[in-house]
Amino acid sequence: MIAPRYFLDLPGATTVDTTALMPTGRAIGDVARHRGLGVIHGAAGLGKTYAVEHGLDGLDADWSPVWLSFPARPTMRLIANEQLAALTGSYESGDRFNLSRAIKHELTQAPRLVIVDEAQNLNRECIEFLRHLGEDPRRLGATPLVGGDGCWDVLPREPMLRSRMFRRVCFTPFPIPFRRWPRRATTGNGSRGRCANW
């Protein structure tokens, strides 16, 4: 498995068990064990990708993680092409239907965890396409979607998609206790203006 990256690669940094880190590890394990779909979502910068990397440590050694990330508003064909390339190591030509058949075949060969990062970039059709790939009974893989709240915003509106989500973990920011901000310092000319002591 891959070792999780620490923010800024700080030497000697350790992980703090937060209210979202541990459930993410359990959710990754459950999604893999049941060969299902999962969603890990929340605002930017809360450690979702890191938590998934950390959660991979709990998987059996035969699982192989495959990371995918797409630009805003990708097409189903782009998703199919990139997923097949990530699984096989080479790009194939053809329409998305032929690519889908090839992806389904690849997913029957070995246990693969297809992690879709930045999933808020996916629209309903793209998530539906990933769901379709995941419903092959021969499949040995699982698919967690990891992204901003936008990826969850699509799912509640679509009962067929929402009902297929086996696990959901929502990241929320820590509550920050109210504290006084520094007073504005007086600038050299005596006027009150720019903050000198931020």
Backbone hydrogen bonds in HBPLUS format (Angstrom, degrees):
<---DONOR---> <-ACCEPTOR-->    atom                        ^
c    i                          cat <-CA-CA->   ^        H-A-AA   ^      H-
h    n   atom  resd res      DA  || num        DHA   H-A  angle D-A-AA Bond
n    s   type  num  typ     dist DA aas  dist angle  dist       angle   num
A0009-ASP N   A0006-TYR O   2.87 MM   3  4.83 163.0  1.90 125.7 123.6     1
A0013-ALA N   A0010-LEU O   3.38 MM   3  5.58 158.1  2.43 126.7 123.7     2
A0024-THR N   A0020-ALA O   3.12 MM   4  6.10 143.6  2.26 139.7 149.0     3
A0025-GLY N   A0021-LEU O   3.27 MM   4  6.63 155.0  2.34 148.7 154.0     4
A0026-ARG N   A0022-MET O   3.14 MM   4  6.51 160.1  2.18 153.0 158.2     5
A0027-ALA N   A0023-PRO O   2.79 MM   4  5.94 156.3  1.84 145.7 152.9     6
A0028-ILE N   A0024-THR O   2.87 MM   4  6.08 159.7  1.91 153.5 158.1     7
A0029-GLY N   A0025-GLY O   3.11 MM   4  6.31 161.1  2.14 144.3 149.4     8
A0030-ASP N   A0026-ARG O   2.85 MM   4  6.12 156.9  1.90 150.6 157.4     9
A0031-VAL N   A0027-ALA O   2.83 MM   4  5.96 167.0  1.85 154.3 157.8    10
A0032-ALA N   A0028-ILE O   2.99 MM   4  6.11 159.4  2.04 146.4 152.2    11
A0033-ARG N   A0029-GLY O   2.88 MM   4  6.00 164.0  1.90 147.6 152.7    12
A0034-HIS N   A0030-ASP O   2.95 MM   4  6.04 155.7  2.01 150.1 155.6    13
A0036-GLY N   A0031-VAL O   2.92 MM   5  4.95 160.2  1.96 142.7 147.9    14
A0035-ARG N   A0032-ALA O   3.20 MM   3  4.99 157.9  2.25  98.9 105.5    15
A0143-THR N   A0036-GLY O   2.99 MM 107  6.39 163.2  2.02 154.7 160.2    16
A0166-PHE N   A0037-LEU O   2.64 MM 129  5.56 150.5  1.72 150.1 156.4    17
A0038-GLY N   A0143-THR O   3.08 MM 105  6.44 147.3  2.19 139.4 139.6    18
A0145-LEU N   A0038-GLY O   2.77 MM 107  6.00 163.9  1.80 138.9 142.5    19
A0039-VAL N   A0167-ARG O   2.89 MM 128  6.38 150.8  1.97 148.8 158.4    20
A0169-VAL N   A0039-VAL O   2.90 MM 130  6.43 152.3  1.98 153.0 161.5    21
A0040-ILE N   A0145-LEU O   2.78 MM 105  6.15 159.0  1.82 166.5 173.2    22
A0147-GLY N   A0040-ILE O   2.99 MM 107  6.52 158.1  2.04 159.6 166.3    23
A0041-HIS N   A0169-VAL O   2.94 MM 128  6.43 157.2  1.99 166.2 172.5    24
A0171-PHE N   A0041-HIS O   2.69 MM 130  6.00 168.9  1.70 158.7 162.8    25
A0042-GLY N   A0147-GLY O   3.25 MM 105  6.77 132.5  2.49 139.1 151.0    26
A0051-ALA N   A0047-GLY O   2.88 MM   4  5.96 157.3  1.93 145.4 151.8    27
A0052-VAL N   A0048-LYS O   3.00 MM   4  6.32 152.7  2.07 150.4 157.6    28
A0053-GLU N   A0049-THR O   2.96 MM   4  6.26 163.9  1.98 153.6 157.8    29
A0054-HIS N   A0050-TYR O   2.84 MM   4  6.09 157.9  1.88 152.4 159.0    30
A0055-GLY N   A0051-ALA O   2.81 MM   4  5.99 148.4  1.91 141.5 150.7    31
A0056-LEU N   A0052-VAL O   3.06 MM   4  6.32 127.4  2.35 144.9 157.5    32
A0056-LEU N   A0053-GLU O   3.28 MM   3  5.35 143.1  2.43  96.9 106.9    33
A0057-ASP N   A0054-HIS O   3.28 MM   3  5.95 158.4  2.33 114.4 119.7    34
A0058-GLY N   A0055-GLY O   3.21 MM   3  5.82 154.8  2.28 113.9 119.6    35
A0059-LEU N   A0056-LEU O   3.12 MM   3  5.50 166.8  2.13 114.0 118.1    36
A0063-TRP N   A0060-ASP O   3.18 MM   3  5.87 166.5  2.20 119.1 123.2    37
A0064-SER N   A0111-PRO O   3.06 MM  47  6.40 151.7  2.14 142.3 150.5    38
A0113-LEU N   A0064-SER O   3.03 MM  49  6.07 156.3  2.09 128.9 136.0    39
A0066-VAL N   A0113-LEU O   2.83 MM  47  5.94 165.3  1.85 151.4 148.7    40
A0115-ILE N   A0066-VAL O   2.76 MM  49  5.95 147.1  1.87 151.9 163.0    41
A0068-LEU N   A0115-ILE O   2.79 MM  47  6.05 154.7  1.86 172.0 170.6    42
A0117-ASP N   A0068-LEU O   2.75 MM  49  6.00 155.8  1.80 174.7 168.6    43
A0073-ARG N   A0121-ASN O   3.21 MM  48  5.65 139.1  2.39 138.0 144.6    44
A0079-ILE N   A0075-THR O   3.09 MM   4  6.43 160.9  2.13 149.5 154.4    45
A0080-ALA N   A0076-MET O   2.89 MM   4  6.12 161.3  1.92 149.1 154.4    46
A0081-ASN N   A0077-ARG O   2.84 MM   4  5.99 163.4  1.87 150.7 155.4    47
A0082-GLU N   A0078-LEU O   2.89 MM   4  6.02 170.5  1.90 154.8 157.2    48
A0083-GLN N   A0079-ILE O   2.89 MM   4  5.94 159.3  1.94 147.8 154.2    49
A0084-LEU N   A0080-ALA O   2.99 MM   4  6.06 165.0  2.01 148.4 152.7    50
A0085-ALA N   A0081-ASN O   3.01 MM   4  6.16 156.5  2.06 144.0 151.1    51
A0086-ALA N   A0082-GLU O   2.89 MM   4  6.08 151.6  1.97 144.5 152.3    52
A0087-LEU N   A0083-GLN O   2.98 MM   4  6.19 145.6  2.10 145.3 154.6    53
A0088-THR N   A0084-LEU O   2.86 MM   4  5.98 155.7  1.92 152.4 158.6    54
A0089-GLY N   A0085-ALA O   2.70 MM   4  4.98 145.8  1.81 133.3 142.2    55
A0099-LEU N   A0095-ASP O   3.03 MM   4  6.29 163.6  2.06 154.0 159.4    56
A0100-SER N   A0096-ARG O   2.78 MM   4  5.79 146.3  1.89 133.8 143.1    57
A0101-ARG N   A0097-PHE O   3.09 MM   4  6.39 155.9  2.15 144.7 149.8    58
A0102-ALA N   A0098-ASN O   3.09 MM   4  6.38 157.0  2.14 146.1 152.3    59
A0103-ILE N   A0099-LEU O   2.84 MM   4  6.12 154.2  1.91 150.9 158.5    60
A0104-LYS N   A0100-SER O   2.89 MM   4  6.11 166.2  1.91 153.9 157.3    61
A0105-HIS N   A0101-ARG O   3.02 MM   4  6.25 153.2  2.10 143.0 150.4    62
A0106-GLU N   A0102-ALA O   2.97 MM   4  6.25 162.0  2.00 148.5 153.0    63
A0107-LEU N   A0103-ILE O   2.90 MM   4  6.16 153.4  1.97 154.6 162.0    64
A0108-THR N   A0105-HIS O   3.04 MM   3  5.36 156.0  2.10 108.0 115.7    65
A0109-GLN N   A0106-GLU O   3.15 MM   3  5.44 162.0  2.19 109.9 115.5    66
A0140-LEU N   A0107-LEU O   2.83 MM  33  5.85 169.0  1.84 150.0 151.4    67
A0142-ALA N   A0112-ARG O   3.05 MM  30  6.60 144.0  2.19 151.4 158.3    68
A0114-VAL N   A0142-ALA O   2.86 MM  28  6.18 148.1  1.96 174.9 170.3    69
A0116-VAL N   A0144-PRO O   3.06 MM  28  6.41 166.3  2.08 163.7 167.5    70
A0146-VAL N   A0116-VAL O   2.82 MM  30  5.94 173.0  1.82 158.6 156.4    71
A0118-GLU N   A0146-VAL O   2.83 MM  28  5.97 103.7  2.42 142.2 161.9    72
A0121-ASN N   A0118-GLU O   3.13 MM   3  6.13 170.4  2.14 126.5 129.1    73
A0119-ALA N   A0146-VAL O   2.91 MM  27  5.51 172.5  1.92 129.8 132.3    74
A0122-LEU N   A0119-ALA O   3.05 MM   3  5.49 167.5  2.07 115.0 119.0    75
A0127-ILE N   A0123-ASN O   3.10 MM   4  6.41 163.2  2.13 157.8 162.3    76
A0128-GLU N   A0124-ARG O   2.85 MM   4  6.01 156.0  1.90 150.0 157.7    77
A0129-PHE N   A0125-GLU O   2.89 MM   4  6.10 145.1  2.02 139.2 148.5    78
A0130-LEU N   A0126-CYS O   3.05 MM   4  6.40 156.2  2.11 147.7 152.7    79
A0131-ARG N   A0127-ILE O   2.91 MM   4  6.19 152.9  1.99 146.8 154.9    80
A0132-HIS N   A0128-GLU O   2.85 MM   4  6.12 155.3  1.91 147.2 154.0    81
A0133-LEU N   A0129-PHE O   3.01 MM   4  6.36 154.8  2.08 148.6 154.6    82
A0134-GLY N   A0130-LEU O   3.08 MM   4  6.28 140.4  2.24 138.5 149.3    83
A0134-GLY N   A0131-ARG O   2.99 MM   3  5.00 122.8  2.33  94.8 110.3    84
A0135-GLU N   A0132-HIS O   3.28 MM   3  5.43 162.6  2.31 105.0 110.2    85
A0139-ARG N   A0136-ASP O   3.04 MM   3  5.47 161.7  2.08 117.4 123.3    86
A0151-CYS N   A0148-GLY O   3.05 MM   3  6.07 156.3  2.11 129.5 132.5    87
A0152-TRP N   A0149-ASP O   3.01 MM   3  5.33 127.8  2.29 104.8 118.3    88
A0153-ASP N   A0149-ASP O   2.97 MM   4  6.27 148.0  2.07 150.5 160.7    89
A0155-LEU N   A0152-TRP O   3.08 MM   3  5.23 117.1  2.49 100.1 115.1    90
A0158-GLU N   A0155-LEU O   2.99 MM   3  5.25 152.9  2.07 110.6 119.2    91
A0161-LEU N   A0158-GLU O   2.97 MM   3  5.43 126.4  2.26 112.5 125.8    92
A0162-ARG N   A0158-GLU O   2.91 MM   4  6.11 172.6  1.91 164.3 166.3    93
A0163-SER N   A0159-PRO O   2.93 MM   4  5.84 159.4  1.97 144.2 149.2    94
A0164-ARG N   A0161-LEU O   2.97 MM   3  5.32 145.6  2.09 108.0 118.5    95
A0165-MET N   A0162-ARG O   3.19 MM   3  5.48 159.1  2.24 108.9 115.1    96
A0187-THR N   A0191-SER O   3.17 MM   4  5.90 160.9  2.21 176.7 171.3    97
A0190-GLY N   A0187-THR O   2.99 MM   3  5.61 165.4  2.01 127.7 129.7    98
